[in-house]
Amino acid sequence: MPTMSQESVKVLPMQSRSAMSLDEIQAAMSKAPPNKSGLRSGWASMNNHQSNIGVIGGVPPVSMPTLEPATEVLPEMLRARFYFWTAPPAGMSALPNYKPELSRKLAAIDVTITQLNKDHIGILLSTRTRPLLQQRFGVLASLERILKSRDTTISIDRHKSHMELQDADIFLWLTVQCRDRPQLSPDLLLDEVSGISGRDVSSRTADLRSGIDFDRPNFLTAVAEADTLGPIDIAFVQHVDDENRSFQVRLHIDGGFEIRKNELHFPDILDGEDLMLNATLLLAYSLVPRLNELYILDGTDWAHRRIEVIKRAMNDLEQRYSRARTALLERLQNSPGTA
């Protein structure tokens, strides 16, 4: 049941051409509400009151997607929730007197849409589960039908993100910044890199957890061999007025991310649902783009530092294994039975 108010959320950004404005998309969504009769999926608001998400045979509330005006931090956005009923447990449909309306669970995916320019929209989804997004009558198929109602040539680019980070080197940059220059800007402090994934030239993957530093041989090897790094697990603090907001995020190259409610702290927001929604939107439309901008601004200096970081990783590995080889040979020479 992936919505932006759950205990955890995995956010996936996409983009699409569109000949429709946000209010026109909203109007079209409002004409396609969910209906339990026939288990017809459809669109409603993101209001959590009596949402019945997770209820077997649940009925979604009657509501409409909403247009939210731009603020100093966030763009104008269309916020909608796509309700659907999950498939029944294996074997249940073969039981006598099986009634789909009474046995399938109500679920939902939250969708936020922004106008990137006059021809393109950005789409933010509250799930990164590709099979769920590829369903024939699922959320993307429904949104695509709406967009095609104005222009039949339009299709959602499911692998292109309007939030895509500059390149995968940003993950190494974040790790180096955490070690050397954690104060990314006057209001952003990079507190910790707790995990990172990597892929070598043979497309073999590895996940490092429990803290990342430049003393771990497996991380040094990934750096020295210029593996493709990411996603990354980072913790950072945003200073706002006299208060600090803290985040722990798993950040992907497409600009999407994963967060958990118990890893967030907003002194001015106590309600859990509001906390998750506000954190998600703030990350998507302000903080993640800022991290990318800071990386780009550091480009010239980073180009030189990156080479030095890789060289140092090579030297550290060479010294580490040279010492290990010497120690091993000494143990062998001093072991019983050695002539």
Phi, psi and omega in degrees: 000069188280098172236165185285004178247009180286174178297331176218154180215141175244117189257131179237120177267146175218176175215165181204152166291151177205133174263008183246146175279170180298319181291331176289321176295319177301315181298320180292320177298321183296338178272001181231063181283161175289153181215122182294332177293113184081005180051050182273118180290160180181187191255144176210190179276173177268014178294130184271355182294121180053040181291333180063016178298132181091354181274129176291125184073018184293152178247124179289153180289156176278116181198171182234146173306152186240147172262125180251129181291159178293150174239186177296335185250322188251148177281169170299139184214150172258120182248126184217158176236130179260112180268142176206166179250130184289162177295150180289158175304152183305131176088344184293324183294344179270355182286151176298145177061026179294128177236110183306321184297339183256358187234350182260142187273139177282132180224172183202155174232130177273142182228130174239129184239135177233157178269110181284316175201187186294343184247350187226147174242152172257140184238128179243123184246145183270029174208149175247014182277100186301315179302325178294325181279343183264006181296145185300324180243030183273191188297315182289322178298319180293315179295322180295323177297321178297314181294325180288342180296339177258327182213108186291347181277352185281138170217144180288129177280100188281355180237012179242130184244134175285350179253010186304135179288160187305309176192172186291345177295345179299332181288320174293319178302315179298321180294317179292319178299319180298325179282318190254321187219067187294338177279090186293325179203171182306332183248002182235121179242122177276113191269321186198146166247109187261349179191156178203148176252157180214155178224125182273184185294341178265012179065021173278137185250155177213145178242126177254132183231180176061039175096134180242126175214177185270021172254354181274120183302321182292326176288318177302321179296317178299320179291312183298325181268007178053045175297156174282115184265159177112151002289173185230146176255116182233153171240133178214163184238135173250124179269119181236114184057243181254014184234160179243133172254135181241144183227145164235123192223140167260113189255132181254162183295333179282001181089352175285172186201170176231133178224155174236144185301320184285001177252011180246149174216113174239108182302333185265001180231115182258332180288128185297319180294317178296323180300311183294317181295313181296318179296319180298312182292321179296317178296314186293318190253358179225300192285314178297315174301326179292319176302319179295318179296320179296322177296315180296318180297332180272010190304311184296311179295319182295327180302323178281317181296324181302316179298318180293322179297317180293317178299317181295321177298319177298315181295317180297319178294318180299316179292319181300312183282337173293316177295320180295322180293317179297316180296321180295315179298322179295319179295319180295320181291329183264001181285152178303141178089356178280128182289000000 
